[in-house]
């Protein structure tokens, strides 16, 4: 499990995707943590419209733009693990359909929640709910027959911080049938299940191994070198992060 700055994590995900497209690495699953706590925003989002930048500056929370779509996400160093799956569309028939691919690639998270005794399932295109509240969201992009999907797993996210740094529009909340983020989002701890980061990691790792034909490994020198270039050219660059 890699613990690193947000620009590094996003660069690694893209580097693995590029390496997979080039046939240099196999399908890959990563479990990782953002440090410090960070915000990622979707490729086409307005950073100023969706993120409270003043509060982020006050709390020392960096913001990085993803290459995937979707909305703004708070990644809590102390209460959230992020997963990513980079796989060729030929891995499974479900990957040829957008909705089915989200559910196939994130199904291990649902399995983990169910093992913990929670009423869990998918909601909409890319959310996972536990006892009716969102506990995970995912985003993806596709290039040359390869999918990158990554998303959250909130086991003890500080929701008070989340609420203070993300701007949820009233229209979006109304569409979800709630008045505030507090009514919509939950964590394992909020559902009465207290687990450490290492315990959550081991559970998710086990569940991904049950679904995907994986072998444990490390990032290649090629992936690491490419990720370093991507940090400099893109993810560590304000021109990219503040482009909208």
C-alpha positions in Angstrom: 0.0 0.0 0.0 1.6 3.3 -1.2 1.1 6.3 1.0 2.0 9.5 -1.0 1.1 13.0 -2.0 -2.0 13.4 -4.3 0.0 14.4 -7.3 2.1 11.3 -7.0 -0.9 8.9 -6.6 -2.7 10.4 -9.6 0.5 10.2 -11.7 1.0 6.6 -10.7 -2.5 5.6 -11.8 -2.0 7.2 -15.2 1.5 5.8 -15.5 0.2 2.3 -14.9 -2.6 2.8 -17.4 -0.1 4.0 -20.1 2.2 1.0 -19.3 -0.8 -1.4 -19.6 -1.8 0.2 -23.0 1.7 -0.4 -24.2 1.6 -4.0 -23.0 4.4 -3.6 -20.6 2.5 -4.5 -17.4 -0.5 -6.8 -16.6 -3.9 -5.7 -15.3 -3.3 -4.0 -12.0 -5.1 -3.3 -8.8 -3.8 -0.7 -6.3 -4.8 0.2 -2.8 -3.3 3.5 -1.6 -3.6 6.4 0.8 -3.3 10.1 0.1 -0.9 11.9 2.5 -1.6 14.6 3.4 -5.4 14.5 3.3 -6.3 15.8 -0.2 -9.1 16.6 -2.6 -9.2 15.3 -6.2 -11.5 16.8 -8.7 -12.9 15.4 -11.9 -11.4 16.2 -15.3 -14.1 18.6 -16.3 -15.0 20.2 -12.9 -14.7 23.8 -11.9 -12.3 23.9 -9.0 -13.6 27.2 -7.7 -17.2 26.2 -8.0 -16.9 22.8 -6.3 -14.1 23.3 -3.7 -13.7 25.7 -0.8 -10.2 26.7 -1.6 -9.9 29.1 1.3 -10.7 26.3 3.7 -8.3 24.0 2.0 -5.5 26.5 2.3 -6.3 27.0 6.0 -6.2 23.2 6.7 -3.3 22.4 4.4 -5.3 20.3 2.0 -4.0 20.2 -1.6 -6.3 19.8 -4.6 -5.3 17.8 -7.7 -7.3 17.3 -10.9 -7.8 13.7 -12.1 -7.9 12.4 -15.7 -11.2 10.6 -14.8 -14.6 12.2 -14.7 -16.9 12.5 -11.7 -17.1 15.0 -8.9 -14.9 16.3 -6.1 -13.7 13.9 -3.5 -12.1 14.3 -0.1 -9.5 11.7 0.6 -8.9 11.6 4.4 -5.4 10.4 5.3 -6.8 9.1 8.6 -10.0 7.4 7.4 -10.1 6.5 3.7 -8.4 4.0 1.4 -8.5 4.6 -2.4 -8.5 1.7 -4.9 -7.7 1.7 -8.5 -8.1 -0.9 -11.2 -6.4 -0.7 -14.5 -7.5 -3.5 -16.9 -8.0 -4.3 -20.5 -11.6 -4.5 -21.7 -11.0 -8.1 -22.7 -10.7 -9.1 -19.0 -14.4 -9.6 -18.6 -17.5 -9.1 -20.8 -18.9 -6.6 -18.3 -16.2 -4.2 -19.1 -17.7 -3.4 -22.5 -20.7 -1.7 -20.9 -20.1 1.4 -18.8 -22.6 0.7 -16.0 -21.7 -3.0 -15.8 -18.0 -2.1 -15.7 -18.4 0.2 -12.7 -20.2 -2.6 -10.8 -17.7 -5.3 -11.8 -14.6 -3.3 -11.0 -16.0 -2.0 -7.6 -17.8 -5.2 -6.7 -15.0 -6.2 -4.2 -16.0 -3.2 -2.1 -19.6 -4.3 -1.9 -18.4 -7.8 -0.9 -16.2 -6.3 1.8 -19.1 -4.3 3.3 -21.4 -7.3 3.2 -18.8 -9.4 5.0 -18.9 -6.8 7.7 -22.7 -7.3 8.1 -23.8 -4.1 6.3 -26.7 -3.8 3.9 -24.6 -2.8 0.9 -25.1 -2.3 -2.8 -24.8 0.0 -5.8 -26.7 3.2 -6.2 -26.9 5.0 -9.5 -24.0 4.7 -11.9 -21.0 4.8 -9.6 -21.9 5.0 -5.9 -21.9 2.3 -3.3 -24.2 2.6 -0.3 -24.1 1.1 3.1 -27.4 1.1 5.0 -28.8 3.5 2.4 -25.9 6.1 2.6 -23.0 6.6 0.3 -19.7 5.1 1.5 -17.8 4.9 -1.8 -17.8 6.6 -5.1 -15.8 5.8 -8.3 -14.7 7.4 -11.5 -13.2 6.0 -14.7 -11.7 6.8 -18.1 -11.0 4.6 -21.1 -8.1 4.7 -23.6 -7.3 2.3 -26.4 -9.2 -0.6 -24.8 -7.9 -0.1 -21.3 -10.0 1.1 -18.3 -8.7 3.1 -15.4 -11.3 3.1 -12.5 -10.5 4.5 -9.1 -12.6 5.3 -6.1 -12.9 5.7 -2.3 -13.6 3.5 0.6 -14.5 5.6 3.7 -13.9 3.7 6.9 -13.4 6.6 9.3 -13.4 9.8 7.1 -13.8 13.0 9.1 -17.1 14.1 7.7 -16.9 17.5 9.4 -13.8 18.2 7.3 -15.4 16.8 4.2 -18.4 19.1 4.6 -16.1 22.2 5.1 -14.0 21.7 2.0 -16.5 20.5 -0.6 -19.3 22.6 -2.0 -22.4 20.5 -2.6 -25.0 22.3 -4.7 -28.5 22.4 -3.4 -29.7 21.1 -6.8 -27.5 18.0 -6.5 -28.6 17.4 -2.9 -32.2 17.7 -3.9 -31.7 15.2 -6.7 -30.4 12.8 -4.0 -33.4 13.5 -1.8 -31.4 15.0 1.1 -30.8 18.4 2.5 -27.2 18.1 3.5 -24.1 16.0 2.9 -24.5 14.7 6.4 -27.7 12.9 5.4 -26.2 11.4 2.3 -22.7 10.1 3.4 -21.5 7.6 5.9 -18.4 5.6 7.0 -17.8 2.3 8.6 -17.3 4.0 11.9 -20.5 5.9 11.6 -22.3 2.5 11.0 -20.8 1.1 14.2 -17.8 -0.7 12.8 -14.4 0.5 14.0 -11.4 -0.8 12.0 -7.8 0.3 11.6 -6.3 1.2 8.2 -4.3 -2.0 8.1 -7.5 -4.1 8.9 -9.4 -2.4 6.1 -6.5 -2.8 3.7 -6.3 -6.6 4.4 -10.0 -7.0 4.0 -10.1 -5.1 0.6 -7.0 -6.9 -0.6 -8.6 -10.3 0.2 -11.8 -9.3 -1.7 -10.0 -8.1 -4.8 -8.0 -11.3 -4.9 -11.2 -13.3 -4.8 -12.4 -11.5 -8.0 -9.3 -10.8 -10.1 -6.5 -13.1 -11.2 -3.8 -11.2 -9.5 -0.3 -11.7 -8.2 1.4 -9.4 -5.7 4.0 -7.2 -7.2 5.7 -3.8 -7.3 5.7 -0.9 -9.7 8.2 -1.3 -12.4 11.0 1.2 -13.0 9.2 2.3 -16.2 6.0 3.1 -14.3 7.9 5.0 -11.6 9.9 7.0 -14.1 6.8 7.8 -16.1 4.9 8.8 -12.9 7.7 11.2 -12.0 7.4 12.9 -15.4 3.6 13.1 -15.0 4.0 14.9 -11.7 6.2 17.5 -13.3 4.2 17.9 -16.5 0.7 17.6 -15.1 -0.4 16.7 -11.6 2.1 19.0 -9.8 1.3 21.8 -12.2 -1.2 24.6 -11.3 -1.9 25.0 -15.0 -3.4 21.6 -15.0 -5.1 21.6 -11.6 -6.7 25.0 -12.0 -7.5 24.7 -15.7 -11.2 25.1 -15.0 
